[in-house]
């Protein structure tokens, strides 16, 4: 639902997920440890564009076809913010730092504010840089796309 092109449906999905995160440590852990962070990273990455068709990537459907709607990005950042606030396991979220820093610098007003808030939470919990493996993977991917 969060990824719906229907703005109201997407907002309902984001709000519901935020409420579940608020209520359940099990939901928080599941999201952080089972691929949600990678999906967020790929969705918010300005170099990747969401598609509903499979690409050469086995796990995700990302191609350069249509841009990610603003309401989806805002909803995702709301969910990530709540995860950062409530979760005890934040280390996996370090892979979001480069994308969040990019949004903080280049995003629209609300995206800048939300990504800055998330970065602040991560920073205050000692999560300051992305793991080197993730940085190298991002560099390799960007070089492959060129």
C-alpha positions in Angstrom: 0.0 0.0 0.0 2.8 2.4 0.7 4.0 2.2 -2.8 0.6 2.9 -4.3 0.3 5.6 -6.9 -3.0 6.5 -5.2 -1.9 9.1 -2.7 -4.6 8.4 -0.1 -4.0 4.7 -0.2 -0.3 5.2 0.2 -0.8 7.6 3.2 -3.1 5.0 4.8 -0.4 2.4 4.3 2.3 4.5 5.8 0.2 5.6 8.8 -0.8 2.0 9.5 2.8 0.8 9.4 3.9 3.7 11.7 1.2 2.6 14.2 2.3 -1.0 14.0 5.9 0.1 14.5 4.8 2.1 17.5 3.1 -0.9 19.1 5.3 -3.9 18.3 9.0 -4.6 18.8 8.6 -7.7 16.7 7.3 -5.6 13.7 10.3 -3.2 14.2 12.8 -6.0 14.2 11.2 -7.7 11.3 11.3 -4.6 9.2 14.9 -3.8 10.0 16.3 -7.3 9.7 14.3 -8.6 6.7 14.9 -6.4 3.7 12.7 -3.3 4.3 15.8 -1.1 4.8 17.2 -2.2 1.4 13.9 -1.5 -0.3 13.8 2.0 1.3 17.4 2.6 0.2 16.6 1.6 -3.4 13.4 3.6 -3.4 14.9 6.8 -2.1 18.1 6.5 -4.2 17.9 9.3 -6.8 19.7 7.1 -9.4 17.1 4.3 -9.2 13.5 4.6 -10.4 10.7 2.2 -9.4 9.2 0.0 -12.0 6.6 -2.7 -11.9 8.5 -4.9 -14.2 11.3 -7.3 -13.2 14.8 -6.2 -14.1 18.1 -8.0 -14.1 18.1 -7.6 -10.3 16.8 -10.8 -8.7 15.3 -9.1 -5.6 13.9 -5.8 -6.7 12.0 -4.3 -9.5 13.9 -1.1 -10.2 14.4 0.3 -13.7 14.5 3.8 -15.1 10.9 4.1 -16.2 8.8 6.3 -13.9 9.9 8.5 -11.0 8.9 7.8 -7.4 6.0 10.0 -6.4 6.7 12.5 -3.7 3.9 11.1 -1.4 5.6 7.7 -1.5 9.0 9.2 -0.4 7.3 11.2 2.4 5.5 8.1 3.6 8.6 6.0 3.6 10.5 8.6 5.5 7.7 8.7 8.1 8.1 5.0 8.5 11.9 5.1 8.7 11.7 8.0 11.2 9.4 5.9 13.5 11.7 2.9 13.1 14.7 5.0 14.1 12.8 6.4 17.1 11.5 3.1 18.4 14.0 0.4 17.4 16.8 -0.9 19.6 18.6 -2.3 16.5 19.8 0.6 14.4 23.0 -0.6 12.8 21.3 -2.0 9.7 19.9 1.5 9.1 23.4 2.8 8.5 23.1 1.8 4.9 20.5 4.6 4.5 22.9 7.3 5.5 24.2 8.2 2.0 20.6 8.4 0.6 19.4 10.4 3.6 22.4 12.8 3.3 21.6 13.3 -0.4 17.9 14.0 0.4 19.0 16.4 3.1 21.1 18.4 0.6 19.1 18.0 -2.6 15.6 17.1 -1.6 12.5 19.3 -1.4 11.7 21.0 1.9 9.8 18.2 3.7 12.2 15.6 2.4 15.2 17.6 3.7 13.6 18.0 7.1 12.5 14.4 7.5 15.9 13.0 6.3 17.7 15.4 8.6 15.7 14.3 11.6 16.4 10.6 10.8 20.1 11.4 10.4 20.0 13.2 13.8 18.5 10.1 15.5 21.0 7.8 13.9 23.9 10.1 14.8 22.8 10.4 18.4 22.8 6.6 18.7 26.3 6.3 17.3 25.3 5.4 13.8 27.4 7.9 11.7 28.5 6.2 8.5 27.4 3.5 6.2 29.4 0.3 6.3 32.3 0.2 3.8 30.8 -2.7 2.0 27.6 -0.8 1.3 29.6 2.2 0.1 31.6 0.0 -2.3 28.4 -1.7 -3.6 26.8 1.7 -4.3 29.9 2.8 -6.1 30.0 -0.4 -8.2 26.3 0.0 -9.1 26.7 3.6 -10.1 29.7 2.7 -12.3 27.7 -0.1 -13.9 24.9 2.3 -14.7 27.2 4.7 -16.5 
